Amino acid sequence: MQNSGKNWSNDEDTQLTNLFVKYHMDISEIAKLHKRGVEAIRFRLIKLGLIENESNFIKQELIELDKDNNGKNGTLLLTEIISKHFIEYDKRINLLESKINELTKKLN
């Protein structure tokens, strides 16, 4: 992600707000457009006051999934959300383990 770690500009905040509020765009799609991670988008939405907390974020994801998957029950929707977050955290853990291994090799 090209913009990972970069400061947010006012224009980016405006675009993020419009995509999320006005166009109800999926957070993962917003992340692709902004070239940032899903978590970065989520935290920015919290900072902008568009998402109050983690439970509100999951509620928003349920609403988004429900729009696209009208035939699925709540349990299946929750499973999809949990799976998506697990994959993201698993990637982060693997990245951290890789960095630790690199540092360990350099120290030895």
C-alpha positions in Angstrom: 0.0 0.0 0.0 1.6 3.2 -1.3 0.1 5.5 1.3 0.7 3.4 4.3 2.0 5.5 7.1 1.6 8.8 5.2 -0.4 11.7 6.8 -4.0 12.2 5.6 -4.7 15.4 3.6 -7.9 17.4 3.9 -8.8 16.3 0.4 -8.4 12.6 1.3 -10.6 13.1 4.4 -13.3 14.7 2.2 -13.1 11.9 -0.3 -13.2 9.3 2.4 -16.2 10.9 4.0 -18.1 11.1 0.7 -17.3 7.5 -0.3 -18.4 6.2 3.1 -21.4 8.4 3.9 -22.7 9.6 0.6 -22.0 6.6 -1.6 -22.0 3.8 1.1 -18.9 2.3 -0.4 -17.4 -0.8 1.2 -14.4 -0.1 3.4 -12.2 -2.6 1.6 -12.9 -0.8 -1.7 -12.2 2.6 -0.1 -8.9 1.1 1.2 -7.9 0.1 -2.4 -8.7 3.6 -3.7 -6.7 5.3 -1.0 -3.9 2.7 -1.3 -4.2 2.1 2.5 -5.1 -0.8 4.7 -8.6 -1.6 5.8 -7.6 -0.9 9.4 -6.2 2.5 8.4 -9.5 3.4 6.8 -11.4 2.1 9.9 -9.3 4.2 12.3 -9.6 7.3 10.1 -13.4 6.8 10.1 -13.3 6.6 13.9 -11.2 9.8 14.0 -13.6 11.6 11.7 -16.5 10.6 13.9 -18.1 8.4 11.2 -17.7 5.2 13.2 -17.9 5.5 17.0 -16.2 2.3 18.0 -15.4 -1.3 17.1 -18.9 -2.6 17.6 -20.3 0.2 15.4 -17.7 -0.8 12.7 -18.9 -4.4 12.8 -22.5 -3.3 12.7 -21.7 -1.2 9.6 -20.0 -4.3 8.0 -23.2 -6.4 8.7 -25.3 -3.7 7.0 -23.0 -3.7 4.0 -22.9 -7.5 3.8 -26.7 -7.7 4.2 -27.2 -5.3 1.2 -25.3 -7.7 -1.0 -26.4 -11.0 0.6 -30.1 -10.8 1.3 -30.5 -14.6 1.5 -28.0 -15.2 4.2 -28.8 -15.5 7.9 -27.1 -13.5 10.6 -24.8 -16.3 11.7 -23.3 -16.7 8.3 -22.8 -12.9 8.0 -21.0 -12.8 11.3 -18.9 -15.7 10.3 -17.8 -13.8 7.2 -16.9 -10.7 9.2 -15.0 -12.7 11.8 -13.1 -14.6 9.0 -12.2 -11.4 7.2 -10.8 -9.9 10.4 -9.0 -13.1 11.4 -7.2 -13.1 8.0 -6.1 -9.5 8.4 -4.7 -10.1 11.9 -3.1 -13.4 10.7 -1.3 -11.4 8.0 -0.1 -8.9 10.6 1.2 -11.7 12.9 3.0 -13.3 10.0 4.6 -10.0 9.0 5.7 -9.4 12.6 7.1 -12.9 12.9 9.0 -12.3 9.6 10.5 -9.0 10.9 11.5 -10.7 14.2 13.2 -13.5 12.3 15.1 -10.9 10.2 16.2 -9.0 13.2 17.3 -12.3 15.0 19.4 -13.3 12.0 21.1 -9.8 11.9 21.9 -10.1 15.6 23.4 -13.6 15.2 
